[in-house]
Amino acid sequence: MNDNKFELPIHWSDHEDIAMGLYEKFGDDFDESKIYRIRFTDLLEWILTLPNFVGTREESTEGHLEQIQSAWVYEWRDNQ
């Protein structure tokens, strides 16, 4: 049983943690070029559904989304 209640909450500034969560969720469904073509509206929705993510839609910024997108690419590269 995977119990997330003991994991720390994830905030908007936790770009690497969010990227790892996105990679765990989507795996190799998205490669580098596909990750950079994701619309920010879709990326925002996916982030908001990650386990232990406590940020809100209103707290998100384009800067956060750009950094998360880049961190996701690095996470994908590390797993190839």
ZAROVO-51758 format. One record per residue: residue number from 1; x, y, z of N, C-alpha, C, O in turn. Coordinates in nm, 3 decimals. Layout:
BEGIN
+-----+---------+---------+---------+---------+---------+---------+---------+---------+---------+---------+---------+---------+
:   i :     n.x :     n.y :     n.z :    ca.x :    ca.y :    ca.z :     c.x :     c.y :     c.z :     o.x :     o.y :     o.z :
+-----+---------+---------+---------+---------+---------+---------+---------+---------+---------+---------+---------+---------+
: NUM :       X :       Y :       Z :       X :       Y :       Z :       X :       Y :       Z :       X :       Y :       Z :
...
+-----+---------+---------+---------+---------+---------+---------+---------+---------+---------+---------+---------+---------+
This chain:
BEGIN
+-----+---------+---------+---------+---------+---------+---------+---------+---------+---------+---------+---------+---------+
:   i :     n.x :     n.y :     n.z :    ca.x :    ca.y :    ca.z :     c.x :     c.y :     c.z :     o.x :     o.y :     o.z :
+-----+---------+---------+---------+---------+---------+---------+---------+---------+---------+---------+---------+---------+
:   1 :   0.084 :  -0.119 :   0.000 :   0.000 :   0.000 :   0.000 :   0.088 :   0.124 :   0.000 :   0.178 :   0.136 :   0.083 :
:   2 :   0.063 :   0.216 :  -0.093 :   0.139 :   0.340 :  -0.101 :   0.066 :   0.448 :  -0.025 :  -0.039 :   0.495 :  -0.069 :
:   3 :   0.120 :   0.487 :   0.090 :   0.055 :   0.584 :   0.176 :   0.135 :   0.714 :   0.174 :   0.249 :   0.717 :   0.219 :
:   4 :   0.077 :   0.821 :   0.121 :   0.147 :   0.948 :   0.105 :   0.133 :   1.041 :   0.225 :   0.183 :   1.154 :   0.221 :
:   5 :   0.066 :   0.997 :   0.332 :   0.039 :   1.090 :   0.441 :   0.164 :   1.134 :   0.516 :   0.161 :   1.234 :   0.587 :
:   6 :   0.275 :   1.061 :   0.500 :   0.398 :   1.099 :   0.569 :   0.493 :   1.177 :   0.480 :   0.602 :   1.216 :   0.524 :
:   7 :   0.455 :   1.201 :   0.356 :   0.539 :   1.278 :   0.265 :   0.514 :   1.427 :   0.287 :   0.405 :   1.468 :   0.325 :
:   8 :   0.618 :   1.507 :   0.262 :   0.606 :   1.652 :   0.281 :   0.517 :   1.713 :   0.174 :   0.511 :   1.662 :   0.062 :
:   9 :   0.449 :   1.823 :   0.207 :   0.368 :   1.891 :   0.105 :   0.458 :   1.953 :  -0.002 :   0.571 :   1.992 :   0.025 :
:  10 :   0.407 :   1.960 :  -0.122 :   0.479 :   2.019 :  -0.234 :   0.418 :   2.155 :  -0.266 :   0.297 :   2.168 :  -0.279 :
:  11 :   0.505 :   2.256 :  -0.277 :   0.462 :   2.394 :  -0.306 :   0.511 :   2.435 :  -0.445 :   0.590 :   2.364 :  -0.507 :
:  12 :   0.464 :   2.548 :  -0.493 :   0.503 :   2.597 :  -0.626 :   0.653 :   2.612 :  -0.642 :   0.705 :   2.591 :  -0.752 :
:  13 :   0.723 :   2.646 :  -0.538 :   0.868 :   2.667 :  -0.548 :   0.947 :   2.535 :  -0.550 :   1.069 :   2.538 :  -0.570 :
:  14 :   0.882 :   2.424 :  -0.531 :   0.948 :   2.293 :  -0.531 :   0.950 :   2.235 :  -0.673 :   0.893 :   2.129 :  -0.699 :
:  15 :   1.016 :   2.307 :  -0.763 :   1.013 :   2.272 :  -0.906 :   1.059 :   2.130 :  -0.933 :   0.997 :   2.058 :  -1.011 :
:  16 :   1.168 :   2.088 :  -0.869 :   1.222 :   1.953 :  -0.893 :   1.125 :   1.845 :  -0.844 :   1.107 :   1.743 :  -0.910 :
:  17 :   1.063 :   1.869 :  -0.729 :   0.967 :   1.771 :  -0.675 :   0.845 :   1.759 :  -0.766 :   0.794 :   1.650 :  -0.789 :
:  18 :   0.800 :   1.872 :  -0.818 :   0.687 :   1.870 :  -0.910 :   0.726 :   1.795 :  -1.037 :   0.649 :   1.714 :  -1.089 :
:  19 :   0.847 :   1.823 :  -1.088 :   0.894 :   1.756 :  -1.210 :   0.902 :   1.605 :  -1.190 :   0.864 :   1.528 :  -1.278 :
:  20 :   0.951 :   1.562 :  -1.073 :   0.957 :   1.419 :  -1.046 :   0.817 :   1.360 :  -1.042 :   0.794 :   1.250 :  -1.093 :
:  21 :   0.722 :   1.432 :  -0.983 :   0.584 :   1.384 :  -0.979 :   0.524 :   1.372 :  -1.118 :   0.452 :   1.276 :  -1.146 :
:  22 :   0.554 :   1.468 :  -1.204 :   0.503 :   1.462 :  -1.342 :   0.567 :   1.346 :  -1.417 :   0.500 :   1.277 :  -1.494 :
:  23 :   0.696 :   1.325 :  -1.395 :   0.762 :   1.213 :  -1.463 :   0.705 :   1.080 :  -1.414 :   0.682 :   0.989 :  -1.493 :
:  24 :   0.681 :   1.070 :  -1.283 :   0.622 :   0.946 :  -1.228 :   0.482 :   0.924 :  -1.285 :   0.442 :   0.810 :  -1.310 :
:  25 :   0.409 :   1.031 :  -1.305 :   0.272 :   1.021 :  -1.355 :   0.269 :   0.983 :  -1.503 :   0.187 :   0.901 :  -1.545 :
:  26 :   0.357 :   1.044 :  -1.584 :   0.351 :   1.026 :  -1.729 :   0.464 :   0.942 :  -1.787 :   0.455 :   0.899 :  -1.902 :
:  27 :   0.570 :   0.918 :  -1.710 :   0.681 :   0.837 :  -1.758 :   0.735 :   0.886 :  -1.890 :   0.766 :   1.004 :  -1.905 :
:  28 :   0.748 :   0.796 :  -1.985 :   0.805 :   0.831 :  -2.115 :   0.697 :   0.868 :  -2.217 :   0.726 :   0.870 :  -2.337 :
:  29 :   0.576 :   0.896 :  -2.172 :   0.471 :   0.941 :  -2.265 :   0.511 :   1.074 :  -2.330 :   0.469 :   1.105 :  -2.441 :
:  30 :   0.591 :   1.152 :  -2.257 :   0.637 :   1.280 :  -2.309 :   0.788 :   1.279 :  -2.315 :   0.855 :   1.252 :  -2.215 :
:  31 :   0.843 :   1.308 :  -2.433 :   0.988 :   1.325 :  -2.444 :   1.018 :   1.474 :  -2.436 :   0.928 :   1.555 :  -2.416 :
:  32 :   1.144 :   1.510 :  -2.452 :   1.186 :   1.649 :  -2.436 :   1.106 :   1.745 :  -2.524 :   1.056 :   1.847 :  -2.476 :
:  33 :   1.093 :   1.713 :  -2.651 :   1.023 :   1.806 :  -2.741 :   0.874 :   1.816 :  -2.706 :   0.816 :   1.924 :  -2.718 :
:  34 :   0.814 :   1.706 :  -2.663 :   0.672 :   1.710 :  -2.626 :   0.651 :   1.788 :  -2.497 :   0.551 :   1.859 :  -2.482 :
:  35 :   0.744 :   1.775 :  -2.403 :   0.731 :   1.847 :  -2.276 :   0.733 :   1.998 :  -2.302 :   0.654 :   2.072 :  -2.243 :
:  36 :   0.821 :   2.042 :  -2.389 :   0.830 :   2.186 :  -2.418 :   0.712 :   2.238 :  -2.500 :   0.694 :   2.359 :  -2.512 :
:  37 :   0.632 :   2.149 :  -2.557 :   0.515 :   2.192 :  -2.635 :   0.385 :   2.183 :  -2.555 :   0.278 :   2.213 :  -2.608 :
:  38 :   0.392 :   2.143 :  -2.430 :   0.272 :   2.133 :  -2.347 :   0.219 :   2.273 :  -2.319 :   0.294 :   2.364 :  -2.284 :
:  39 :   0.089 :   2.289 :  -2.336 :   0.027 :   2.418 :  -2.303 :   0.030 :   2.438 :  -2.152 :   0.011 :   2.344 :  -2.075 :
:  40 :   0.055 :   2.560 :  -2.111 :   0.062 :   2.589 :  -1.968 :  -0.071 :   2.562 :  -1.899 :  -0.072 :   2.527 :  -1.781 :
:  41 :  -0.182 :   2.576 :  -1.969 :  -0.312 :   2.547 :  -1.907 :  -0.321 :   2.398 :  -1.871 :  -0.374 :   2.364 :  -1.765 :
:  42 :  -0.271 :   2.311 :  -1.959 :  -0.271 :   2.167 :  -1.929 :  -0.172 :   2.136 :  -1.817 :  -0.204 :   2.061 :  -1.725 :
:  43 :  -0.052 :   2.193 :  -1.825 :   0.051 :   2.170 :  -1.723 :  -0.001 :   2.211 :  -1.586 :   0.019 :   2.139 :  -1.488 :
:  44 :  -0.067 :   2.323 :  -1.579 :  -0.123 :   2.372 :  -1.452 :  -0.222 :   2.271 :  -1.394 :  -0.217 :   2.240 :  -1.275 :
:  45 :  -0.311 :   2.220 :  -1.477 :  -0.410 :   2.122 :  -1.429 :  -0.342 :   1.996 :  -1.378 :  -0.382 :   1.942 :  -1.274 :
:  46 :  -0.241 :   1.947 :  -1.449 :  -0.171 :   1.826 :  -1.407 :  -0.099 :   1.846 :  -1.274 :  -0.099 :   1.758 :  -1.189 :
:  47 :  -0.039 :   1.962 :  -1.257 :   0.033 :   1.991 :  -1.132 :  -0.065 :   1.993 :  -1.015 :  -0.037 :   1.938 :  -0.909 :
:  48 :  -0.179 :   2.057 :  -1.035 :  -0.277 :   2.068 :  -0.927 :  -0.330 :   1.932 :  -0.881 :  -0.381 :   1.922 :  -0.769 :
:  49 :  -0.318 :   1.828 :  -0.964 :  -0.368 :   1.696 :  -0.927 :  -0.259 :   1.605 :  -0.868 :  -0.288 :   1.491 :  -0.832 :
:  50 :  -0.136 :   1.653 :  -0.858 :  -0.029 :   1.570 :  -0.803 :  -0.052 :   1.544 :  -0.654 :  -0.099 :   1.633 :  -0.582 :
:  51 :  -0.021 :   1.422 :  -0.608 :  -0.035 :   1.393 :  -0.464 :   0.054 :   1.487 :  -0.382 :   0.168 :   1.515 :  -0.420 :
:  52 :   0.003 :   1.533 :  -0.272 :   0.073 :   1.619 :  -0.176 :   0.102 :   1.759 :  -0.227 :   0.171 :   1.835 :  -0.159 :
:  53 :   0.050 :   1.796 :  -0.345 :   0.068 :   1.933 :  -0.392 :  -0.032 :   2.021 :  -0.320 :  -0.152 :   1.994 :  -0.322 :
:  54 :   0.017 :   2.127 :  -0.257 :  -0.070 :   2.212 :  -0.175 :  -0.086 :   2.353 :  -0.230 :  -0.157 :   2.435 :  -0.172 :
:  55 :  -0.021 :   2.382 :  -0.342 :  -0.035 :   2.514 :  -0.402 :  -0.173 :   2.532 :  -0.462 :  -0.249 :   2.437 :  -0.478 :
:  56 :  -0.204 :   2.656 :  -0.494 :  -0.333 :   2.687 :  -0.555 :  -0.312 :   2.741 :  -0.696 :  -0.203 :   2.784 :  -0.732 :
:  57 :  -0.418 :   2.737 :  -0.773 :  -0.416 :   2.790 :  -0.908 :  -0.375 :   2.938 :  -0.908 :  -0.300 :   2.983 :  -0.994 :
:  58 :  -0.425 :   3.012 :  -0.811 :  -0.399 :   3.155 :  -0.803 :  -0.252 :   3.187 :  -0.774 :  -0.204 :   3.294 :  -0.809 :
:  59 :  -0.181 :   3.096 :  -0.710 :  -0.040 :   3.117 :  -0.676 :   0.054 :   3.086 :  -0.792 :   0.172 :   3.120 :  -0.787 :
:  60 :   0.002 :   3.023 :  -0.895 :   0.089 :   2.984 :  -1.006 :   0.130 :   3.107 :  -1.087 :   0.054 :   3.203 :  -1.099 :
:  61 :   0.252 :   3.101 :  -1.142 :   0.300 :   3.207 :  -1.230 :   0.361 :   3.143 :  -1.353 :   0.393 :   3.024 :  -1.354 :
:  62 :   0.375 :   3.222 :  -1.457 :   0.438 :   3.171 :  -1.578 :   0.582 :   3.128 :  -1.548 :   0.631 :   3.030 :  -1.604 :
:  63 :   0.649 :   3.200 :  -1.459 :   0.785 :   3.164 :  -1.420 :   0.792 :   3.027 :  -1.355 :   0.882 :   2.948 :  -1.384 :
:  64 :   0.697 :   3.000 :  -1.265 :   0.693 :   2.867 :  -1.202 :   0.674 :   2.759 :  -1.308 :   0.744 :   2.658 :  -1.308 :
:  65 :   0.580 :   2.781 :  -1.398 :   0.551 :   2.679 :  -1.499 :   0.670 :   2.656 :  -1.592 :   0.697 :   2.543 :  -1.632 :
:  66 :   0.740 :   2.763 :  -1.628 :   0.859 :   2.749 :  -1.712 :   0.968 :   2.669 :  -1.641 :   1.030 :   2.581 :  -1.701 :
:  67 :   0.990 :   2.699 :  -1.514 :   1.093 :   2.627 :  -1.439 :   1.055 :   2.481 :  -1.418 :   1.141 :   2.393 :  -1.422 :
:  68 :   0.928 :   2.454 :  -1.395 :   0.881 :   2.317 :  -1.379 :   0.898 :   2.241 :  -1.509 :   0.942 :   2.126 :  -1.510 :
:  69 :   0.864 :   2.305 :  -1.619 :   0.879 :   2.242 :  -1.750 :   1.025 :   2.205 :  -1.775 :   1.053 :   2.094 :  -1.821 :
:  70 :   1.117 :   2.295 :  -1.746 :   1.260 :   2.266 :  -1.764 :   1.307 :   2.155 :  -1.671 :   1.383 :   2.067 :  -1.712 :
:  71 :   1.261 :   2.158 :  -1.547 :   1.299 :   2.054 :  -1.452 :   1.246 :   1.919 :  -1.496 :   1.311 :   1.816 :  -1.475 :
:  72 :   1.127 :   1.916 :  -1.556 :   1.069 :   1.792 :  -1.606 :   1.155 :   1.736 :  -1.719 :   1.175 :   1.615 :  -1.726 :
:  73 :   1.205 :   1.822 :  -1.806 :   1.294 :   1.778 :  -1.913 :   1.419 :   1.715 :  -1.854 :   1.461 :   1.608 :  -1.899 :
:  74 :   1.479 :   1.779 :  -1.754 :   1.599 :   1.724 :  -1.690 :   1.568 :   1.590 :  -1.624 :   1.649 :   1.497 :  -1.630 :
:  75 :   1.452 :   1.579 :  -1.561 :   1.411 :   1.453 :  -1.499 :   1.397 :   1.344 :  -1.606 :   1.441 :   1.230 :  -1.586 :
:  76 :   1.335 :   1.379 :  -1.718 :   1.319 :   1.282 :  -1.827 :   1.455 :   1.239 :  -1.879 :   1.478 :   1.120 :  -1.901 :
:  77 :   1.546 :   1.336 :  -1.898 :   1.681 :   1.303 :  -1.947 :   1.755 :   1.210 :  -1.850 :   1.821 :   1.115 :  -1.893 :
:  78 :   1.742 :   1.236 :  -1.721 :   1.810 :   1.153 :  -1.620 :   1.762 :   1.009 :  -1.622 :   1.833 :   0.919 :  -1.577 :
:  79 :   1.642 :   0.987 :  -1.672 :   1.585 :   0.852 :  -1.671 :   1.597 :   0.780 :  -1.805 :   1.538 :   0.674 :  -1.824 :
:  80 :   1.672 :   0.838 :  -1.897 :   1.689 :   0.773 :  -2.029 :   1.815 :   0.689 :  -2.031 :   1.846 :   0.627 :  -2.133 :
+-----+---------+---------+---------+---------+---------+---------+---------+---------+---------+---------+---------+---------+
